[in-house]
């Protein structure tokens, strides 16, 4: 039986929580190496997960022969560097979100993958759920008529990470009541991994708002043309609250609100899509989906099971299946690239107080930490 030889660059909290277990569980995947910058941690992960190699550099990982696929789950500031090296090495790649700090970097990675005919996906976990796939079908089929407006509210319990608080103070409650993705990770993130804009780009806008920003692209396949945004840090070194107004290239208006100030019992990921012929209503954290037409008919889909709402192993497993030819790419990297452009423009809008035009094929951007300058 053919096996896909895989490695993980950046085997930190999410790499060891989601991607390593997924690749180990897949019957046709072989996880041959992980990378962590601390030698003791790299050795411990390799030993505990029974992985042949525990390296401290990406260069060591990419020198392995043969190597088919790489998961990039390092800090966001190094995503571009690591993904470009892996793609240049001829490996298929799953890159964690946020895909890159700038849109230009994201476009370059997509172009490299396309020119080399490599599979390239972004770790937007919800894109693999049955409801998100169906919502995409409904919107793109024209069942709602012409799309006019989308409203999204996405919240999480992440604000303490943006304040540099230790993880054990973030994960409120006990192991039995927490969601799977909020269980204590095998490898805790560093205190500055989410609170230092030089490492993470920003706070909520990069860490969590990148999910709905990519979902806009996933659902519509449309391009953003302008973004107006306001952030609130609430005393943290990076943003905790975000409010964005986005216009797509077909005129659709998008309202995207996101924050990391939720409590576990009240997290939201609500989507409402308004078309000329109907409305789609989805709650991703709750696993619900309904479609209403303007003749008074309603279709309520069966709620997703708890394990189906956020299938944290799906992105890495899908990468392997895509390489084997047994599945389509469930979350192509182009959606992460569009999210990068939205994120970058939102940061510039906050910096200048202006509405920012987005030209995803032509922008020249300069990295400045959380404040990203966009050539308008």
Order of alpha helices (4+ residues) and beta strands (2+ residues): beta-alpha-beta-alpha-beta-alpha-beta-alpha-beta-alpha-beta-alpha-beta-alpha-alpha-alpha-alpha-alpha-beta-beta-beta-beta-beta-beta-beta-alpha-alpha-alpha-beta-beta-beta
